[in-house]
Amino acid sequence: MITKYLVLGAIIAAVWYGFNAISRRNAARTASDQRDRKGPVEQMSACAFCGMFVTSEQRDCGRDSCPY
């Protein structure tokens, strides 16, 4: 009688750990896919007056005292 409960507990534990392993694998795969889908890299340069980095298309750091 006790062996039936031990076997049942072992089966439940195996299923539980199996689902956890699959879940971790899927999460790692999703994180890897998101890292691979990064957008294009934009070249940035520092503003000569204030040092804030802006894209070459922007050309304005947005500060009132900055002459650029």
N, CA, C and O atoms as a Tripos MOL2 file, in Angstrom:
@<TRIPOS>MOLECULE
protein
  272   271    68     0     0
PROTEIN
NO_CHARGES

@<TRIPOS>ATOM
      1 N           0.8160   -1.1880    0.0000 N.3       1 MET1
      2 CA          0.0000    0.0000    0.0000 C.3       1 MET1
      3 C           0.8700    1.2660    0.0000 C.2       1 MET1
      4 O           0.5950    2.2100   -0.7400 O.2       1 MET1
      5 N           1.8920    1.2790    0.8120 N.am      2 ILE2
      6 CA          2.7640    2.4530    0.8850 C.3       2 ILE2
      7 C           3.5540    2.6180   -0.4160 C.2       2 ILE2
      8 O           3.8850    3.7420   -0.7940 O.2       2 ILE2
      9 N           3.8530    1.5340   -1.0940 N.am      3 THR3
     10 CA          4.6120    1.6370   -2.3520 C.3       3 THR3
     11 C           3.7860    2.3390   -3.4240 C.2       3 THR3
     12 O           4.3400    3.0500   -4.2630 O.2       3 THR3
     13 N           2.4810    2.1490   -3.4070 N.am      4 LYS4
     14 CA          1.6240    2.8360   -4.3780 C.3       4 LYS4
     15 C           1.7150    4.3460   -4.1780 C.2       4 LYS4
     16 O           1.7980    5.0950   -5.1520 O.2       4 LYS4
     17 N           1.7010    4.7960   -2.9300 N.am      5 TYR5
     18 CA          1.8050    6.2290   -2.6480 C.3       5 TYR5
     19 C           3.1860    6.7630   -3.0000 C.2       5 TYR5
     20 O           3.3100    7.8910   -3.4780 O.2       5 TYR5
     21 N           4.2140    5.9710   -2.7710 N.am      6 LEU6
     22 CA          5.5700    6.4010   -3.1390 C.3       6 LEU6
     23 C           5.7160    6.5300   -4.6500 C.2       6 LEU6
     24 O           6.3140    7.4870   -5.1410 O.2       6 LEU6
     25 N           5.1740    5.5750   -5.3780 N.am      7 VAL7
     26 CA          5.2400    5.6190   -6.8440 C.3       7 VAL7
     27 C           4.4240    6.8000   -7.3540 C.2       7 VAL7
     28 O           4.8690    7.5170   -8.2500 O.2       7 VAL7
     29 N           3.2340    7.0110   -6.7950 N.am      8 LEU8
     30 CA          2.4090    8.1410   -7.1940 C.3       8 LEU8
     31 C           3.1320    9.4590   -6.9050 C.2       8 LEU8
     32 O           3.1030   10.3640   -7.7390 O.2       8 LEU8
     33 N           3.7700    9.5860   -5.7620 N.am      9 GLY9
     34 CA          4.5290   10.7880   -5.4180 C.3       9 GLY9
     35 C           5.7040   10.9970   -6.3670 C.2       9 GLY9
     36 O           6.0000   12.1290   -6.7470 O.2       9 GLY9
     37 N           6.3750    9.9120   -6.7510 N.am     10 ALA10
     38 CA          7.5030   10.0100   -7.6870 C.3      10 ALA10
     39 C           7.0220   10.4640   -9.0630 C.2      10 ALA10
     40 O           7.6930   11.2620   -9.7170 O.2      10 ALA10
     41 N           5.8810    9.9720   -9.5050 N.am     11 ILE11
     42 CA          5.3360   10.3750  -10.8020 C.3      11 ILE11
     43 C           4.9410   11.8450  -10.7800 C.2      11 ILE11
     44 O           5.2220   12.5810  -11.7260 O.2      11 ILE11
     45 N           4.2910   12.2700   -9.7040 N.am     12 ILE12
     46 CA          3.8910   13.6760   -9.5980 C.3      12 ILE12
     47 C           5.1290   14.5780   -9.5580 C.2      12 ILE12
     48 O           5.1480   15.6310  -10.1960 O.2      12 ILE12
     49 N           6.1430   14.1780   -8.8260 N.am     13 ALA13
     50 CA          7.3770   14.9700   -8.7580 C.3      13 ALA13
     51 C           8.0580   15.0430  -10.1230 C.2      13 ALA13
     52 O           8.5600   16.1000  -10.5040 O.2      13 ALA13
     53 N           8.0830   13.9420  -10.8570 N.am     14 ALA14
     54 CA          8.7130   13.9230  -12.1770 C.3      14 ALA14
     55 C           7.9690   14.8440  -13.1380 C.2      14 ALA14
     56 O           8.5940   15.5750  -13.9050 O.2      14 ALA14
     57 N           6.6410   14.8140  -13.1020 N.am     15 VAL15
     58 CA          5.8590   15.6850  -13.9720 C.3      15 VAL15
     59 C           6.0840   17.1460  -13.5860 C.2      15 VAL15
     60 O           6.2460   17.9970  -14.4600 O.2      15 VAL15
     61 N           6.0960   17.4380  -12.3030 N.am     16 TRP16
     62 CA          6.3180   18.8020  -11.8180 C.3      16 TRP16
     63 C           7.6760   19.3450  -12.2790 C.2      16 TRP16
     64 O           7.7530   20.4460  -12.8240 O.2      16 TRP16
     65 N           8.7320   18.5810  -12.0620 N.am     17 TYR17
     66 CA         10.0630   19.0290  -12.4720 C.3      17 TYR17
     67 C          10.1970   19.0900  -13.9890 C.2      17 TYR17
     68 O          10.9390   19.9230  -14.5100 O.2      17 TYR17
     69 N           9.4910   18.2210  -14.6990 N.am     18 GLY18
     70 CA          9.5050   18.2740  -16.1680 C.3      18 GLY18
     71 C           8.8880   19.5630  -16.6780 C.2      18 GLY18
     72 O           9.4460   20.2110  -17.5630 O.2      18 GLY18
     73 N           7.7420   19.9400  -16.1290 N.am     19 PHE19
     74 CA          7.1190   21.1960  -16.5360 C.3      19 PHE19
     75 C           7.9880   22.3960  -16.1780 C.2      19 PHE19
     76 O           8.0710   23.3460  -16.9570 O.2      19 PHE19
     77 N           8.6210   22.3740  -15.0450 N.am     20 ASN20
     78 CA          9.5140   23.4750  -14.6650 C.3      20 ASN20
     79 C          10.6990   23.5780  -15.6180 C.2      20 ASN20
     80 O          11.1010   24.6790  -15.9930 O.2      20 ASN20
     81 N          11.2560   22.4430  -16.0080 N.am     21 ALA21
     82 CA         12.3940   22.4580  -16.9310 C.3      21 ALA21
     83 C          11.9770   23.0020  -18.2940 C.2      21 ALA21
     84 O          12.7130   23.7770  -18.9050 O.2      21 ALA21
     85 N          10.8110   22.6040  -18.7700 N.am     22 ILE22
     86 CA         10.3230   23.0930  -20.0550 C.3      22 ILE22
     87 C          10.0410   24.5860  -19.9830 C.2      22 ILE22
     88 O          10.3250   25.3220  -20.9280 O.2      22 ILE22
     89 N           9.4860   25.0310  -18.8710 N.am     23 SER23
     90 CA          9.1930   26.4530  -18.6920 C.3      23 SER23
     91 C          10.4720   27.2790  -18.6940 C.2      23 SER23
     92 O          10.5150   28.3370  -19.3220 O.2      23 SER23
     93 N          11.5070   26.8240  -18.0110 N.am     24 ARG24
     94 CA         12.7900   27.5420  -17.9930 C.3      24 ARG24
     95 C          13.4170   27.5790  -19.3770 C.2      24 ARG24
     96 O          13.9850   28.5960  -19.7750 O.2      24 ARG24
     97 N          13.3180   26.4750  -20.1160 N.am     25 ARG25
     98 CA         13.8760   26.4220  -21.4640 C.3      25 ARG25
     99 C          13.1600   27.4080  -22.3820 C.2      25 ARG25
    100 O          13.8020   28.1080  -23.1650 O.2      25 ARG25
    101 N          11.8310   27.4650  -22.2880 N.am     26 ASN26
    102 CA         11.0690   28.3920  -23.1200 C.3      26 ASN26
    103 C          11.3640   29.8440  -22.7590 C.2      26 ASN26
    104 O          11.4280   30.6970  -23.6440 O.2      26 ASN26
    105 N          11.5420   30.1340  -21.4850 N.am     27 ALA27
    106 CA         11.8680   31.4940  -21.0660 C.3      27 ALA27
    107 C          13.2440   31.9030  -21.5910 C.2      27 ALA27
    108 O          13.4270   33.0360  -22.0370 O.2      27 ALA27
    109 N          14.1940   31.0020  -21.5400 N.am     28 ALA28
    110 CA         15.5330   31.3040  -22.0520 C.3      28 ALA28
    111 C          15.4980   31.5070  -23.5590 C.2      28 ALA28
    112 O          16.1910   32.3780  -24.0870 O.2      28 ALA28
    113 N          14.7080   30.7200  -24.2430 N.am     29 ARG29
    114 CA         14.5970   30.8350  -25.6910 C.3      29 ARG29
    115 C          13.9460   32.1670  -26.0640 C.2      29 ARG29
    116 O          14.3710   32.8140  -27.0210 O.2      29 ARG29
    117 N          12.9270   32.5810  -25.3220 N.am     30 THR30
    118 CA         12.2590   33.8470  -25.5850 C.3      30 THR30
    119 C          13.2070   35.0180  -25.3320 C.2      30 THR30
    120 O          13.2340   35.9710  -26.1110 O.2      30 THR30
    121 N          13.9770   34.9540  -24.2610 N.am     31 ALA31
    122 CA         14.9450   36.0130  -23.9740 C.3      31 ALA31
    123 C          16.0050   36.0940  -25.0680 C.2      31 ALA31
    124 O          16.4320   37.1860  -25.4450 O.2      31 ALA31
    125 N          16.4230   34.9510  -25.5710 N.am     32 SER32
    126 CA         17.4170   34.9250  -26.6410 C.3      32 SER32
    127 C          16.8420   35.5270  -27.9200 C.2      32 SER32
    128 O          17.5380   36.2480  -28.6340 O.2      32 SER32
    129 N          15.5780   35.2350  -28.2110 N.am     33 ASP33
    130 CA         14.9440   35.7930  -29.4040 C.3      33 ASP33
    131 C          14.7930   37.2970  -29.2930 C.2      33 ASP33
    132 O          14.9540   38.0020  -30.2880 O.2      33 ASP33
    133 N          14.4870   37.8060  -28.1080 N.am     34 GLN34
    134 CA         14.3340   39.2430  -27.9330 C.3      34 GLN34
    135 C          15.6630   39.9630  -28.0720 C.2      34 GLN34
    136 O          15.7010   41.0870  -28.5730 O.2      34 GLN34
    137 N          16.7500   39.3470  -27.6410 N.am     35 ARG35
    138 CA         18.0670   39.9690  -27.8120 C.3      35 ARG35
    139 C          18.4420   40.0280  -29.2790 C.2      35 ARG35
    140 O          19.1060   40.9700  -29.7110 O.2      35 ARG35
    141 N          18.0240   39.0320  -30.0550 N.am     36 ASP36
    142 CA         18.3710   39.0060  -31.4670 C.3      36 ASP36
    143 C          17.5530   40.0060  -32.2850 C.2      36 ASP36
    144 O          17.9610   40.3660  -33.3900 O.2      36 ASP36
    145 N          16.4100   40.4620  -31.7700 N.am     37 ARG37
    146 CA         15.5440   41.3640  -32.5100 C.3      37 ARG37
    147 C          15.7910   42.8230  -32.1930 C.2      37 ARG37
    148 O          14.8730   43.6310  -32.3280 O.2      37 ARG37
    149 N          16.9550   43.1840  -31.7910 N.am     38 LYS38
    150 CA         17.2470   44.5820  -31.5020 C.3      38 LYS38
    151 C          17.2000   45.3780  -32.7990 C.2      38 LYS38
    152 O          17.4850   44.8570  -33.8770 O.2      38 LYS38
    153 N          16.8410   46.6300  -32.6770 N.am     39 GLY39
    154 CA         16.7520   47.5130  -33.8340 C.3      39 GLY39
    155 C          18.1360   47.9180  -34.3240 C.2      39 GLY39
    156 O          19.1540   47.5360  -33.7470 O.2      39 GLY39
    157 N          18.1500   48.6890  -35.3840 N.am     40 PRO40
    158 CA         19.4380   49.1280  -35.9190 C.3      40 PRO40
    159 C          20.1380   50.0740  -34.9430 C.2      40 PRO40
    160 O          19.4890   50.7620  -34.1550 O.2      40 PRO40
    161 N          21.4270   50.0980  -35.0050 N.am     41 VAL41
    162 CA         22.2390   50.9340  -34.1220 C.3      41 VAL41
    163 C          22.3940   52.3010  -34.7590 C.2      41 VAL41
    164 O          22.7200   52.4070  -35.9410 O.2      41 VAL41
    165 N          22.1620   53.3440  -33.9830 N.am     42 GLU42
    166 CA         22.3290   54.7060  -34.4760 C.3      42 GLU42
    167 C          23.6370   55.2820  -33.9580 C.2      42 GLU42
    168 O          24.0190   55.0620  -32.8090 O.2      42 GLU42
    169 N          24.3030   56.0090  -34.8100 N.am     43 GLN43
    170 CA         25.5490   56.6560  -34.4250 C.3      43 GLN43
    171 C          25.2180   57.9010  -33.6250 C.2      43 GLN43
    172 O          24.4100   58.7190  -34.0650 O.2      43 GLN43
    173 N          25.8250   58.0610  -32.4620 N.am     44 MET44
    174 CA         25.5690   59.2200  -31.6140 C.3      44 MET44
    175 C          26.8740   59.9770  -31.3940 C.2      44 MET44
    176 O          27.9590   59.3960  -31.3950 O.2      44 MET44
    177 N          26.7410   61.2710  -31.2090 N.am     45 SER45
    178 CA         27.9190   62.0930  -30.9270 C.3      45 SER45
    179 C          27.5930   63.0270  -29.7590 C.2      45 SER45
    180 O          26.4340   63.3710  -29.5270 O.2      45 SER45
    181 N          28.6160   63.4190  -29.0470 N.am     46 ALA46
    182 CA         28.4440   64.2790  -27.8860 C.3      46 ALA46
    183 C          28.3280   65.7270  -28.3160 C.2      46 ALA46
    184 O          29.0390   66.1830  -29.2120 O.2      46 ALA46
    185 N          27.4300   66.4400  -27.6710 N.am     47 CYS47
    186 CA         27.3010   67.8790  -27.9060 C.3      47 CYS47
    187 C          28.5820   68.5450  -27.3790 C.2      47 CYS47
    188 O          29.0250   68.2550  -26.2680 O.2      47 CYS47
    189 N          29.1650   69.4320  -28.1790 N.am     48 ALA48
    190 CA         30.4270   70.0590  -27.7930 C.3      48 ALA48
    191 C          30.2520   71.0020  -26.6030 C.2      48 ALA48
    192 O          31.2110   71.2390  -25.8690 O.2      48 ALA48
    193 N          29.0700   71.5380  -26.3980 N.am     49 PHE49
    194 CA         28.8530   72.5020  -25.3330 C.3      49 PHE49
    195 C          28.4920   71.8340  -24.0080 C.2      49 PHE49
    196 O          29.0920   72.1350  -22.9760 O.2      49 PHE49
    197 N          27.5120   70.9290  -24.0350 N.am     50 CYS50
    198 CA         27.0250   70.3620  -22.7730 C.3      50 CYS50
    199 C          27.4240   68.9000  -22.5670 C.2      50 CYS50
    200 O          27.3350   68.3990  -21.4460 O.2      50 CYS50
    201 N          27.8580   68.2100  -23.6120 N.am     51 GLY51
    202 CA         28.3110   66.8290  -23.4760 C.3      51 GLY51
    203 C          27.2170   65.7840  -23.5810 C.2      51 GLY51
    204 O          27.4960   64.5920  -23.4520 O.2      51 GLY51
    205 N          25.9750   66.2000  -23.8110 N.am     52 MET52
    206 CA         24.8830   65.2470  -23.9530 C.3      52 MET52
    207 C          24.9610   64.5760  -25.3180 C.2      52 MET52
    208 O          25.2390   65.2300  -26.3240 O.2      52 MET52
    209 N          24.7140   63.2680  -25.3500 N.am     53 PHE53
    210 CA         24.7980   62.5390  -26.6000 C.3      53 PHE53
    211 C          23.4960   62.6700  -27.3800 C.2      53 PHE53
    212 O          22.4080   62.4790  -26.8360 O.2      53 PHE53
    213 N          23.6250   63.0030  -28.6710 N.am     54 VAL54
    214 CA         22.4750   63.1430  -29.5600 C.3      54 VAL54
    215 C          22.7760   62.4000  -30.8540 C.2      54 VAL54
    216 O          23.9360   62.1680  -31.1940 O.2      54 VAL54
    217 N          21.7160   62.0280  -31.5750 N.am     55 THR55
    218 CA         21.9060   61.3650  -32.8680 C.3      55 THR55
    219 C          22.3120   62.4070  -33.8980 C.2      55 THR55
    220 O          22.1340   63.6070  -33.6890 O.2      55 THR55
    221 N          22.8540   61.9410  -35.0000 N.am     56 SER56
    222 CA         23.2850   62.8720  -36.0360 C.3      56 SER56
    223 C          22.0880   63.5370  -36.7060 C.2      56 SER56
    224 O          22.2240   64.6390  -37.2380 O.2      56 SER56
    225 N          20.9200   62.8990  -36.6970 N.am     57 GLU57
    226 CA         19.7200   63.4940  -37.2750 C.3      57 GLU57
    227 C          19.1260   64.5650  -36.3540 C.2      57 GLU57
    228 O          18.5370   65.5310  -36.8380 O.2      57 GLU57
    229 N          19.2720   64.4070  -35.0420 N.am     58 GLN58
    230 CA         18.6410   65.2960  -34.0820 C.3      58 GLN58
    231 C          19.3290   66.6650  -34.0380 C.2      58 GLN58
    232 O          18.6570   67.6910  -34.1420 O.2      58 GLN58
    233 N          20.6180   66.6940  -33.8890 N.am     59 ARG59
    234 CA         21.4570   67.8920  -33.8560 C.3      59 ARG59
    235 C          21.0720   68.9180  -32.7910 C.2      59 ARG59
    236 O          21.6330   70.0130  -32.7840 O.2      59 ARG59
    237 N          20.1500   68.6100  -31.9040 N.am     60 ASP60
    238 CA         19.7390   69.5310  -30.8500 C.3      60 ASP60
    239 C          19.5840   68.7180  -29.5750 C.2      60 ASP60
    240 O          18.8610   67.7220  -29.5410 O.2      60 ASP60
    241 N          20.2760   69.1580  -28.5240 N.am     61 CYS61
    242 CA         20.2050   68.4060  -27.2740 C.3      61 CYS61
    243 C          18.9750   68.7640  -26.4520 C.2      61 CYS61
    244 O          18.6820   68.0880  -25.4660 O.2      61 CYS61
    245 N          18.2440   69.8170  -26.8340 N.am     62 GLY62
    246 CA         17.0170   70.1730  -26.1610 C.3      62 GLY62
    247 C          17.1680   71.1040  -24.9730 C.2      62 GLY62
    248 O          16.1760   71.4070  -24.3100 O.2      62 GLY62
    249 N          18.3630   71.5610  -24.6870 N.am     63 ARG63
    250 CA         18.5840   72.4690  -23.5580 C.3      63 ARG63
    251 C          18.5200   73.9210  -24.0470 C.2      63 ARG63
    252 O          18.9440   74.2300  -25.1600 O.2      63 ARG63
    253 N          17.9940   74.7860  -23.2150 N.am     64 ASP64
    254 CA         17.8210   76.1920  -23.5970 C.3      64 ASP64
    255 C          19.1620   76.9050  -23.7210 C.2      64 ASP64
    256 O          19.3390   77.7310  -24.6160 O.2      64 ASP64
    257 N          20.1030   76.6000  -22.8450 N.am     65 SER65
    258 CA         21.3820   77.3180  -22.8480 C.3      65 SER65
    259 C          22.3590   76.7890  -23.8870 C.2      65 SER65
    260 O          23.4160   77.3870  -24.0930 O.2      65 SER65
    261 N          22.0410   75.7100  -24.5300 N.am     66 CYS66
    262 CA         22.9530   75.1200  -25.5190 C.3      66 CYS66
    263 C          22.7940   75.8180  -26.8610 C.2      66 CYS66
    264 O          21.6690   75.9620  -27.3400 O.2      66 CYS66
    265 N          23.8730   76.2510  -27.4780 N.am     67 PRO67
    266 CA         23.7540   76.9660  -28.7480 C.3      67 PRO67
    267 C          23.4560   76.0350  -29.9370 C.2      67 PRO67
    268 O          23.2090   76.5120  -31.0450 O.2      67 PRO67
    269 N          23.4770   74.7460  -29.7190 N.am     68 TYR68
    270 CA         23.2660   73.8540  -30.8500 C.3      68 TYR68
    271 C          21.8260   73.4930  -30.9140 C.2      68 TYR68
    272 O          21.4160   72.7420  -31.7990 O.2      68 TYR68
@<TRIPOS>BOND
     1     1     2 1
     2     2     3 1
     3     3     4 2
     4     3     5 am
     5     5     6 1
     6     6     7 1
     7     7     8 2
     8     7     9 am
     9     9    10 1
    10    10    11 1
    11    11    12 2
    12    11    13 am
    13    13    14 1
    14    14    15 1
    15    15    16 2
    16    15    17 am
    17    17    18 1
    18    18    19 1
    19    19    20 2
    20    19    21 am
    21    21    22 1
    22    22    23 1
    23    23    24 2
    24    23    25 am
    25    25    26 1
    26    26    27 1
    27    27    28 2
    28    27    29 am
    29    29    30 1
    30    30    31 1
    31    31    32 2
    32    31    33 am
    33    33    34 1
    34    34    35 1
    35    35    36 2
    36    35    37 am
    37    37    38 1
    38    38    39 1
    39    39    40 2
    40    39    41 am
    41    41    42 1
    42    42    43 1
    43    43    44 2
    44    43    45 am
    45    45    46 1
    46    46    47 1
    47    47    48 2
    48    47    49 am
    49    49    50 1
    50    50    51 1
    51    51    52 2
    52    51    53 am
    53    53    54 1
    54    54    55 1
    55    55    56 2
    56    55    57 am
    57    57    58 1
    58    58    59 1
    59    59    60 2
    60    59    61 am
    61    61    62 1
    62    62    63 1
    63    63    64 2
    64    63    65 am
    65    65    66 1
    66    66    67 1
    67    67    68 2
    68    67    69 am
    69    69    70 1
    70    70    71 1
    71    71    72 2
    72    71    73 am
    73    73    74 1
    74    74    75 1
    75    75    76 2
    76    75    77 am
    77    77    78 1
    78    78    79 1
    79    79    80 2
    80    79    81 am
    81    81    82 1
    82    82    83 1
    83    83    84 2
    84    83    85 am
    85    85    86 1
    86    86    87 1
    87    87    88 2
    88    87    89 am
    89    89    90 1
    90    90    91 1
    91    91    92 2
    92    91    93 am
    93    93    94 1
    94    94    95 1
    95    95    96 2
    96    95    97 am
    97    97    98 1
    98    98    99 1
    99    99   100 2
   100    99   101 am
   101   101   102 1
   102   102   103 1
   103   103   104 2
   104   103   105 am
   105   105   106 1
   106   106   107 1
   107   107   108 2
   108   107   109 am
   109   109   110 1
   110   110   111 1
   111   111   112 2
   112   111   113 am
   113   113   114 1
   114   114   115 1
   115   115   116 2
   116   115   117 am
   117   117   118 1
   118   118   119 1
   119   119   120 2
   120   119   121 am
   121   121   122 1
   122   122   123 1
   123   123   124 2
   124   123   125 am
   125   125   126 1
   126   126   127 1
   127   127   128 2
   128   127   129 am
   129   129   130 1
   130   130   131 1
   131   131   132 2
   132   131   133 am
   133   133   134 1
   134   134   135 1
   135   135   136 2
   136   135   137 am
   137   137   138 1
   138   138   139 1
   139   139   140 2
   140   139   141 am
   141   141   142 1
   142   142   143 1
   143   143   144 2
   144   143   145 am
   145   145   146 1
   146   146   147 1
   147   147   148 2
   148   147   149 am
   149   149   150 1
   150   150   151 1
   151   151   152 2
   152   151   153 am
   153   153   154 1
   154   154   155 1
   155   155   156 2
   156   155   157 am
   157   157   158 1
   158   158   159 1
   159   159   160 2
   160   159   161 am
   161   161   162 1
   162   162   163 1
   163   163   164 2
   164   163   165 am
   165   165   166 1
   166   166   167 1
   167   167   168 2
   168   167   169 am
   169   169   170 1
   170   170   171 1
   171   171   172 2
   172   171   173 am
   173   173   174 1
   174   174   175 1
   175   175   176 2
   176   175   177 am
   177   177   178 1
   178   178   179 1
   179   179   180 2
   180   179   181 am
   181   181   182 1
   182   182   183 1
   183   183   184 2
   184   183   185 am
   185   185   186 1
   186   186   187 1
   187   187   188 2
   188   187   189 am
   189   189   190 1
   190   190   191 1
   191   191   192 2
   192   191   193 am
   193   193   194 1
   194   194   195 1
   195   195   196 2
   196   195   197 am
   197   197   198 1
   198   198   199 1
   199   199   200 2
   200   199   201 am
   201   201   202 1
   202   202   203 1
   203   203   204 2
   204   203   205 am
   205   205   206 1
   206   206   207 1
   207   207   208 2
   208   207   209 am
   209   209   210 1
   210   210   211 1
   211   211   212 2
   212   211   213 am
   213   213   214 1
   214   214   215 1
   215   215   216 2
   216   215   217 am
   217   217   218 1
   218   218   219 1
   219   219   220 2
   220   219   221 am
   221   221   222 1
   222   222   223 1
   223   223   224 2
   224   223   225 am
   225   225   226 1
   226   226   227 1
   227   227   228 2
   228   227   229 am
   229   229   230 1
   230   230   231 1
   231   231   232 2
   232   231   233 am
   233   233   234 1
   234   234   235 1
   235   235   236 2
   236   235   237 am
   237   237   238 1
   238   238   239 1
   239   239   240 2
   240   239   241 am
   241   241   242 1
   242   242   243 1
   243   243   244 2
   244   243   245 am
   245   245   246 1
   246   246   247 1
   247   247   248 2
   248   247   249 am
   249   249   250 1
   250   250   251 1
   251   251   252 2
   252   251   253 am
   253   253   254 1
   254   254   255 1
   255   255   256 2
   256   255   257 am
   257   257   258 1
   258   258   259 1
   259   259   260 2
   260   259   261 am
   261   261   262 1
   262   262   263 1
   263   263   264 2
   264   263   265 am
   265   265   266 1
   266   266   267 1
   267   267   268 2
   268   267   269 am
   269   269   270 1
   270   270   271 1
   271   271   272 2
@<TRIPOS>SUBSTRUCTURE
     1 MET1         2 RESIDUE 1 A MET
     2 ILE2         6 RESIDUE 1 A ILE
     3 THR3        10 RESIDUE 1 A THR
     4 LYS4        14 RESIDUE 1 A LYS
     5 TYR5        18 RESIDUE 1 A TYR
     6 LEU6        22 RESIDUE 1 A LEU
     7 VAL7        26 RESIDUE 1 A VAL
     8 LEU8        30 RESIDUE 1 A LEU
     9 GLY9        34 RESIDUE 1 A GLY
    10 ALA10       38 RESIDUE 1 A ALA
    11 ILE11       42 RESIDUE 1 A ILE
    12 ILE12       46 RESIDUE 1 A ILE
    13 ALA13       50 RESIDUE 1 A ALA
    14 ALA14       54 RESIDUE 1 A ALA
    15 VAL15       58 RESIDUE 1 A VAL
    16 TRP16       62 RESIDUE 1 A TRP
    17 TYR17       66 RESIDUE 1 A TYR
    18 GLY18       70 RESIDUE 1 A GLY
    19 PHE19       74 RESIDUE 1 A PHE
    20 ASN20       78 RESIDUE 1 A ASN
    21 ALA21       82 RESIDUE 1 A ALA
    22 ILE22       86 RESIDUE 1 A ILE
    23 SER23       90 RESIDUE 1 A SER
    24 ARG24       94 RESIDUE 1 A ARG
    25 ARG25       98 RESIDUE 1 A ARG
    26 ASN26      102 RESIDUE 1 A ASN
    27 ALA27      106 RESIDUE 1 A ALA
    28 ALA28      110 RESIDUE 1 A ALA
    29 ARG29      114 RESIDUE 1 A ARG
    30 THR30      118 RESIDUE 1 A THR
    31 ALA31      122 RESIDUE 1 A ALA
    32 SER32      126 RESIDUE 1 A SER
    33 ASP33      130 RESIDUE 1 A ASP
    34 GLN34      134 RESIDUE 1 A GLN
    35 ARG35      138 RESIDUE 1 A ARG
    36 ASP36      142 RESIDUE 1 A ASP
    37 ARG37      146 RESIDUE 1 A ARG
    38 LYS38      150 RESIDUE 1 A LYS
    39 GLY39      154 RESIDUE 1 A GLY
    40 PRO40      158 RESIDUE 1 A PRO
    41 VAL41      162 RESIDUE 1 A VAL
    42 GLU42      166 RESIDUE 1 A GLU
    43 GLN43      170 RESIDUE 1 A GLN
    44 MET44      174 RESIDUE 1 A MET
    45 SER45      178 RESIDUE 1 A SER
    46 ALA46      182 RESIDUE 1 A ALA
    47 CYS47      186 RESIDUE 1 A CYS
    48 ALA48      190 RESIDUE 1 A ALA
    49 PHE49      194 RESIDUE 1 A PHE
    50 CYS50      198 RESIDUE 1 A CYS
    51 GLY51      202 RESIDUE 1 A GLY
    52 MET52      206 RESIDUE 1 A MET
    53 PHE53      210 RESIDUE 1 A PHE
    54 VAL54      214 RESIDUE 1 A VAL
    55 THR55      218 RESIDUE 1 A THR
    56 SER56      222 RESIDUE 1 A SER
    57 GLU57      226 RESIDUE 1 A GLU
    58 GLN58      230 RESIDUE 1 A GLN
    59 ARG59      234 RESIDUE 1 A ARG
    60 ASP60      238 RESIDUE 1 A ASP
    61 CYS61      242 RESIDUE 1 A CYS
    62 GLY62      246 RESIDUE 1 A GLY
    63 ARG63      250 RESIDUE 1 A ARG
    64 ASP64      254 RESIDUE 1 A ASP
    65 SER65      258 RESIDUE 1 A SER
    66 CYS66      262 RESIDUE 1 A CYS
    67 PRO67      266 RESIDUE 1 A PRO
    68 TYR68      270 RESIDUE 1 A TYR
